[in-house]
Amino acid sequence: MRCQKVLLSALIIACLFFVGTVSAKWAYAFVVYDHNIYVISKEHVEPQKIGSIIGKVTKHSGEEGTYSGNFSNHYPKGT
């Protein structure tokens, strides 16, 4: 019985340790512009098909959460 209590205590401590060290990661890299989310891909776009600059990244974060404005979890502010 004592062995079970010790094992249970060790399991609880291990779980708390792992929960405390886990960090969230974004599911994919993206940019938000005009309330639309655009997933960043490695798809090649011909230079002649690229139009003018439409905006700059105004907010950047590597952590999950809420976002607004011209936001990106990949590109730094000012891009």
A tleap script that builds the chain and sets N, CA, C and O, in Angstrom:
source leaprc.protein.ff14SB
mol = sequence {
  NMET ARG CYS GLN LYS VAL LEU LEU SER ALA
  LEU ILE ILE ALA CYS LEU PHE PHE VAL GLY
  THR VAL SER ALA LYS TRP ALA TYR ALA PHE
  VAL VAL TYR ASP HIE ASN ILE TYR VAL ILE
  SER LYS GLU HIE VAL GLU PRO GLN LYS ILE
  GLY SER ILE ILE GLY LYS VAL THR LYS HIE
  SER GLY GLU GLU GLY THR TYR SER GLY ASN
  PHE SER ASN HIE TYR PRO LYS GLY CTHR
}
set mol.1.N position { 0.818 -1.188 0.000 }
set mol.1.CA position { 0.000 0.000 0.000 }
set mol.1.C position { 0.866 1.258 0.000 }
set mol.1.O position { 0.586 2.210 -0.728 }
set mol.2.N position { 1.934 1.257 0.830 }
set mol.2.CA position { 2.833 2.415 0.891 }
set mol.2.C position { 3.521 2.618 -0.449 }
set mol.2.O position { 3.711 3.754 -0.884 }
set mol.3.N position { 3.892 1.538 -1.101 }
set mol.3.CA position { 4.552 1.607 -2.408 }
set mol.3.C position { 3.620 2.271 -3.436 }
set mol.3.O position { 4.075 3.059 -4.264 }
set mol.4.N position { 2.339 1.957 -3.383 }
set mol.4.CA position { 1.371 2.546 -4.301 }
set mol.4.C position { 1.243 4.052 -4.083 }
set mol.4.O position { 1.127 4.820 -5.038 }
set mol.5.N position { 1.266 4.467 -2.806 }
set mol.5.CA position { 1.169 5.900 -2.496 }
set mol.5.C position { 2.397 6.648 -2.993 }
set mol.5.O position { 2.290 7.751 -3.530 }
set mol.6.N position { 3.563 6.040 -2.811 }
set mol.6.CA position { 4.803 6.664 -3.284 }
set mol.6.C position { 4.798 6.754 -4.802 }
set mol.6.O position { 5.169 7.782 -5.369 }
set mol.7.N position { 4.382 5.691 -5.453 }
set mol.7.CA position { 4.322 5.678 -6.914 }
set mol.7.C position { 3.321 6.711 -7.431 }
set mol.7.O position { 3.605 7.413 -8.401 }
set mol.8.N position { 2.165 6.811 -6.799 }
set mol.8.CA position { 1.156 7.782 -7.180 }
set mol.8.C position { 1.671 9.205 -6.981 }
set mol.8.O position { 1.450 10.067 -7.831 }
set mol.9.N position { 2.345 9.455 -5.880 }
set mol.9.CA position { 2.920 10.779 -5.614 }
set mol.9.C position { 3.970 11.137 -6.669 }
set mol.9.O position { 4.006 12.267 -7.155 }
set mol.10.N position { 4.809 10.188 -7.014 }
set mol.10.CA position { 5.835 10.428 -8.032 }
set mol.10.C position { 5.203 10.714 -9.389 }
set mol.10.O position { 5.685 11.565 -10.137 }
set mol.11.N position { 4.133 10.007 -9.703 }
set mol.11.CA position { 3.437 10.224 -10.971 }
set mol.11.C position { 2.806 11.619 -11.019 }
set mol.11.O position { 2.880 12.296 -12.045 }
set mol.12.N position { 2.197 12.043 -9.935 }
set mol.12.CA position { 1.594 13.378 -9.870 }
set mol.12.C position { 2.661 14.460 -10.022 }
set mol.12.O position { 2.461 15.429 -10.754 }
set mol.13.N position { 3.777 14.301 -9.344 }
set mol.13.CA position { 4.863 15.285 -9.449 }
set mol.13.C position { 5.409 15.332 -10.869 }
set mol.13.O position { 5.680 16.415 -11.389 }
set mol.14.N position { 5.574 14.185 -11.501 }
set mol.14.CA position { 6.070 14.140 -12.877 }
set mol.14.C position { 5.095 14.838 -13.822 }
set mol.14.O position { 5.516 15.578 -14.711 }
set mol.15.N position { 3.813 14.611 -13.639 }
set mol.15.CA position { 2.797 15.256 -14.487 }
set mol.15.C position { 2.832 16.766 -14.315 }
set mol.15.O position { 2.763 17.503 -15.298 }
set mol.16.N position { 2.938 17.231 -13.086 }
set mol.16.CA position { 3.004 18.671 -12.838 }
set mol.16.C position { 4.252 19.281 -13.465 }
set mol.16.O position { 4.206 20.396 -13.985 }
set mol.17.N position { 5.351 18.565 -13.420 }
set mol.17.CA position { 6.590 19.049 -14.029 }
set mol.17.C position { 6.415 19.209 -15.533 }
set mol.17.O position { 6.772 20.244 -16.095 }
set mol.18.N position { 5.869 18.190 -16.187 }
set mol.18.CA position { 5.706 18.244 -17.637 }
set mol.18.C position { 4.674 19.270 -18.055 }
set mol.18.O position { 4.868 19.933 -19.074 }
set mol.19.N position { 3.600 19.433 -17.327 }
set mol.19.CA position { 2.590 20.435 -17.639 }
set mol.19.C position { 3.192 21.827 -17.525 }
set mol.19.O position { 2.882 22.699 -18.337 }
set mol.20.N position { 4.035 22.049 -16.545 }
set mol.20.CA position { 4.644 23.359 -16.336 }
set mol.20.C position { 5.681 23.714 -17.381 }
set mol.20.O position { 5.974 24.895 -17.568 }
set mol.21.N position { 6.252 22.725 -18.074 }
set mol.21.CA position { 7.309 23.002 -19.035 }
set mol.21.C position { 6.844 22.934 -20.485 }
set mol.21.O position { 7.631 23.195 -21.394 }
set mol.22.N position { 5.606 22.594 -20.713 }
set mol.22.CA position { 5.103 22.498 -22.081 }
set mol.22.C position { 4.779 23.900 -22.582 }
set mol.22.O position { 4.146 24.682 -21.873 }
set mol.23.N position { 5.207 24.220 -23.793 }
set mol.23.CA position { 4.868 25.511 -24.383 }
set mol.23.C position { 4.064 25.284 -25.652 }
set mol.23.O position { 4.286 24.320 -26.385 }
set mol.24.N position { 3.141 26.175 -25.894 }
set mol.24.CA position { 2.283 26.048 -27.075 }
set mol.24.C position { 3.035 26.481 -28.320 }
set mol.24.O position { 3.863 27.391 -28.275 }
set mol.25.N position { 2.746 25.838 -29.403 }
set mol.25.CA position { 3.317 26.193 -30.700 }
set mol.25.C position { 2.163 26.452 -31.654 }
set mol.25.O position { 1.112 25.821 -31.546 }
set mol.26.N position { 2.351 27.365 -32.576 }
set mol.26.CA position { 1.335 27.628 -33.584 }
set mol.26.C position { 1.221 26.414 -34.493 }
set mol.26.O position { 2.209 25.718 -34.727 }
set mol.27.N position { 0.039 26.158 -34.999 }
set mol.27.CA position { -0.185 25.027 -35.899 }
set mol.27.C position { 0.474 25.281 -37.257 }
set mol.27.O position { 0.898 24.342 -37.931 }
set mol.28.N position { 0.559 26.545 -37.653 }
set mol.28.CA position { 1.170 26.907 -38.934 }
set mol.28.C position { 1.564 28.375 -38.901 }
set mol.28.O position { 1.058 29.149 -38.088 }
set mol.29.N position { 2.467 28.746 -39.788 }
set mol.29.CA position { 2.893 30.142 -39.911 }
set mol.29.C position { 1.850 30.890 -40.743 }
set mol.29.O position { 1.348 30.365 -41.737 }
set mol.30.N position { 1.528 32.116 -40.329 }
set mol.30.CA position { 0.504 32.871 -41.047 }
set mol.30.C position { 0.683 34.374 -40.894 }
set mol.30.O position { 1.471 34.857 -40.080 }
set mol.31.N position { -0.084 35.095 -41.715 }
set mol.31.CA position { -0.180 36.550 -41.660 }
set mol.31.C position { -1.664 36.879 -41.633 }
set mol.31.O position { -2.457 36.260 -42.342 }
set mol.32.N position { -2.037 37.857 -40.811 }
set mol.32.CA position { -3.412 38.349 -40.790 }
set mol.32.C position { -3.401 39.722 -41.437 }
set mol.32.O position { -2.633 40.598 -41.040 }
set mol.33.N position { -4.257 39.906 -42.437 }
set mol.33.CA position { -4.385 41.206 -43.102 }
set mol.33.C position { -5.858 41.455 -43.381 }
set mol.33.O position { -6.532 40.609 -43.969 }
set mol.34.N position { -6.350 42.587 -42.972 }
set mol.34.CA position { -7.742 42.980 -43.213 }
set mol.34.C position { -8.705 41.894 -42.725 }
set mol.34.O position { -9.658 41.541 -43.419 }
set mol.35.N position { -8.446 41.369 -41.524 }
set mol.35.CA position { -9.270 40.349 -40.855 }
set mol.35.C position { -9.278 38.996 -41.567 }
set mol.35.O position { -10.121 38.151 -41.266 }
set mol.36.N position { -8.371 38.779 -42.489 }
set mol.36.CA position { -8.251 37.492 -43.181 }
set mol.36.C position { -6.917 36.858 -42.798 }
set mol.36.O position { -5.915 37.553 -42.631 }
set mol.37.N position { -6.915 35.533 -42.659 }
set mol.37.CA position { -5.701 34.798 -42.309 }
set mol.37.C position { -5.140 34.147 -43.569 }
set mol.37.O position { -5.849 33.451 -44.295 }
set mol.38.N position { -3.863 34.387 -43.810 }
set mol.38.CA position { -3.176 33.818 -44.970 }
set mol.38.C position { -2.058 32.914 -44.467 }
set mol.38.O position { -1.142 33.375 -43.786 }
set mol.39.N position { -2.131 31.639 -44.798 }
set mol.39.CA position { -1.124 30.671 -44.383 }
set mol.39.C position { 0.118 30.857 -45.241 }
set mol.39.O position { 0.020 30.973 -46.463 }
set mol.40.N position { 1.272 30.885 -44.613 }
set mol.40.CA position { 2.538 31.033 -45.326 }
set mol.40.C position { 2.939 29.675 -45.878 }
set mol.40.O position { 2.954 28.678 -45.156 }
set mol.41.N position { 3.261 29.648 -47.161 }
set mol.41.CA position { 3.681 28.399 -47.786 }
set mol.41.C position { 4.990 28.619 -48.538 }
set mol.41.O position { 5.500 29.736 -48.613 }
set mol.42.N position { 5.511 27.552 -49.082 }
set mol.42.CA position { 6.742 27.635 -49.866 }
set mol.42.C position { 6.441 27.684 -51.358 }
set mol.42.O position { 7.341 27.524 -52.182 }
set mol.43.N position { 5.188 27.901 -51.700 }
set mol.43.CA position { 4.780 27.971 -53.100 }
set mol.43.C position { 5.460 29.158 -53.782 }
set mol.43.O position { 5.434 30.274 -53.262 }
set mol.44.N position { 6.054 28.924 -54.918 }
set mol.44.CA position { 6.747 29.972 -55.668 }
set mol.44.C position { 5.737 30.803 -56.457 }
set mol.44.O position { 4.857 30.262 -57.127 }
set mol.45.N position { 5.878 32.122 -56.366 }
set mol.45.CA position { 5.034 33.041 -57.129 }
set mol.45.C position { 5.943 33.842 -58.043 }
set mol.45.O position { 6.934 34.418 -57.595 }
set mol.46.N position { 5.607 33.877 -59.317 }
set mol.46.CA position { 6.404 34.620 -60.290 }
set mol.46.C position { 6.392 36.112 -59.944 }
set mol.46.O position { 5.341 36.656 -59.606 }
set mol.47.N position { 7.545 36.775 -60.025 }
set mol.47.CA position { 7.632 38.200 -59.664 }
set mol.47.C position { 6.618 39.084 -60.399 }
set mol.47.O position { 6.112 40.046 -59.822 }
set mol.48.N position { 6.319 38.773 -61.655 }
set mol.48.CA position { 5.379 39.611 -62.412 }
set mol.48.C position { 3.938 39.462 -61.911 }
set mol.48.O position { 3.084 40.279 -62.255 }
set mol.49.N position { 3.657 38.435 -61.107 }
set mol.49.CA position { 2.314 38.244 -60.552 }
set mol.49.C position { 2.146 38.929 -59.191 }
set mol.49.O position { 1.047 38.957 -58.637 }
set mol.50.N position { 3.225 39.473 -58.667 }
set mol.50.CA position { 3.170 40.136 -57.368 }
set mol.50.C position { 2.804 41.596 -57.584 }
set mol.50.O position { 3.433 42.297 -58.376 }
set mol.51.N position { 1.791 42.040 -56.878 }
set mol.51.CA position { 1.343 43.431 -56.991 }
set mol.51.C position { 2.125 44.343 -56.064 }
set mol.51.O position { 3.245 44.034 -55.658 }
set mol.52.N position { 1.514 45.466 -55.738 }
set mol.52.CA position { 2.167 46.442 -54.869 }
set mol.52.C position { 2.043 46.015 -53.402 }
set mol.52.O position { 1.263 45.124 -53.067 }
set mol.53.N position { 2.807 46.650 -52.558 }
set mol.53.CA position { 2.768 46.388 -51.121 }
set mol.53.C position { 1.401 46.806 -50.592 }
set mol.53.O position { 0.921 47.896 -50.901 }
set mol.54.N position { 0.778 45.951 -49.803 }
set mol.54.CA position { -0.560 46.262 -49.284 }
set mol.54.C position { -0.536 46.621 -47.800 }
set mol.54.O position { -1.528 47.129 -47.279 }
set mol.55.N position { 0.558 46.372 -47.123 }
set mol.55.CA position { 0.637 46.698 -45.708 }
set mol.55.C position { 1.900 46.160 -45.076 }
set mol.55.O position { 2.718 45.514 -45.731 }
set mol.56.N position { 2.045 46.436 -43.793 }
set mol.56.CA position { 3.185 45.958 -43.023 }
set mol.56.C position { 2.684 45.208 -41.801 }
set mol.56.O position { 1.588 45.459 -41.302 }
set mol.57.N position { 3.501 44.291 -41.335 }
set mol.57.CA position { 3.185 43.584 -40.105 }
set mol.57.C position { 3.318 44.599 -38.961 }
set mol.57.O position { 4.378 45.195 -38.768 }
set mol.58.N position { 2.224 44.786 -38.207 }
set mol.58.CA position { 2.243 45.742 -37.104 }
set mol.58.C position { 2.401 45.062 -35.753 }
set mol.58.O position { 2.782 45.702 -34.773 }
set mol.59.N position { 2.109 43.763 -35.700 }
set mol.59.CA position { 2.257 43.012 -34.454 }
set mol.59.C position { 2.801 41.630 -34.765 }
set mol.59.O position { 2.431 41.008 -35.761 }
set mol.60.N position { 3.684 41.161 -33.897 }
set mol.60.CA position { 4.264 39.827 -34.055 }
set mol.60.C position { 4.293 39.145 -32.695 }
set mol.60.O position { 4.543 39.786 -31.674 }
set mol.61.N position { 4.038 37.854 -32.690 }
set mol.61.CA position { 4.167 37.072 -31.469 }
set mol.61.C position { 4.456 35.633 -31.825 }
set mol.61.O position { 3.930 35.109 -32.807 }
set mol.62.N position { 5.276 35.006 -31.041 }
set mol.62.CA position { 5.562 33.593 -31.219 }
set mol.62.C position { 4.709 32.719 -30.323 }
set mol.62.O position { 4.837 31.495 -30.343 }
set mol.63.N position { 3.833 33.338 -29.530 }
set mol.63.CA position { 2.985 32.600 -28.614 }
set mol.63.C position { 1.529 32.661 -29.060 }
set mol.63.O position { 1.073 33.674 -29.590 }
set mol.64.N position { 0.807 31.569 -28.841 }
set mol.64.CA position { -0.599 31.535 -29.208 }
set mol.64.C position { -1.387 32.511 -28.362 }
set mol.64.O position { -1.026 32.801 -27.222 }
set mol.65.N position { -2.468 33.013 -28.935 }
set mol.65.CA position { -3.319 33.949 -28.225 }
set mol.65.C position { -4.198 34.684 -29.205 }
set mol.65.O position { -4.419 34.222 -30.325 }
set mol.66.N position { -4.693 35.814 -28.790 }
set mol.66.CA position { -5.511 36.620 -29.688 }
set mol.66.C position { -4.611 37.570 -30.453 }
set mol.66.O position { -3.536 37.933 -29.976 }
set mol.67.N position { -5.034 37.965 -31.611 }
set mol.67.CA position { -4.243 38.838 -32.449 }
set mol.67.C position { -5.170 39.746 -33.239 }
set mol.67.O position { -6.316 39.398 -33.523 }
set mol.68.N position { -4.655 40.906 -33.584 }
set mol.68.CA position { -5.438 41.850 -34.374 }
set mol.68.C position { -4.482 42.688 -35.204 }
set mol.68.O position { -3.263 42.611 -35.044 }
set mol.69.N position { -5.052 43.489 -36.092 }
set mol.69.CA position { -4.211 44.309 -36.961 }
set mol.69.C position { -3.531 43.450 -38.003 }
set mol.69.O position { -3.981 42.344 -38.301 }
set mol.70.N position { -2.462 43.954 -38.548 }
set mol.70.CA position { -1.656 43.194 -39.511 }
set mol.70.C position { -0.661 42.379 -38.702 }
set mol.70.O position { 0.440 42.841 -38.401 }
set mol.71.N position { -1.054 41.181 -38.359 }
set mol.71.CA position { -0.337 40.327 -37.417 }
set mol.71.C position { 0.336 39.175 -38.128 }
set mol.71.O position { -0.171 38.686 -39.138 }
set mol.72.N position { 1.479 38.734 -37.610 }
set mol.72.CA position { 2.118 37.519 -38.114 }
set mol.72.C position { 2.785 36.787 -36.957 }
set mol.72.O position { 3.341 37.400 -36.045 }
set mol.73.N position { 2.717 35.478 -37.018 }
set mol.73.CA position { 3.445 34.674 -36.043 }
set mol.73.C position { 4.780 34.231 -36.622 }
set mol.73.O position { 5.531 33.498 -35.978 }
set mol.74.N position { 5.073 34.675 -37.838 }
set mol.74.CA position { 6.299 34.271 -38.522 }
set mol.74.C position { 7.194 35.464 -38.841 }
set mol.74.O position { 8.381 35.456 -38.517 }
set mol.75.N position { 6.628 36.485 -39.475 }
set mol.75.CA position { 7.401 37.642 -39.894 }
set mol.75.C position { 7.457 38.686 -38.777 }
set mol.75.O position { 6.463 38.903 -38.083 }
set mol.76.N position { 8.618 39.335 -38.599 }
set mol.76.CA position { 8.736 40.346 -37.545 }
set mol.76.C position { 7.974 41.634 -37.885 }
set mol.76.O position { 7.659 41.899 -39.045 }
set mol.77.N position { 7.690 42.415 -36.860 }
set mol.77.CA position { 7.025 43.708 -37.035 }
set mol.77.C position { 7.808 44.553 -38.031 }
set mol.77.O position { 9.037 44.601 -37.977 }
set mol.78.N position { 7.107 45.213 -38.932 }
set mol.78.CA position { 7.734 46.062 -39.935 }
set mol.78.C position { 7.919 45.395 -41.283 }
set mol.78.O position { 8.227 46.069 -42.265 }
set mol.79.N position { 7.737 44.080 -41.350 }
set mol.79.CA position { 7.893 43.358 -42.619 }
set mol.79.C position { 6.765 43.728 -43.568 }
set mol.79.O position { 6.713 43.227 -44.691 }
savepdb mol mol.pdb
quit
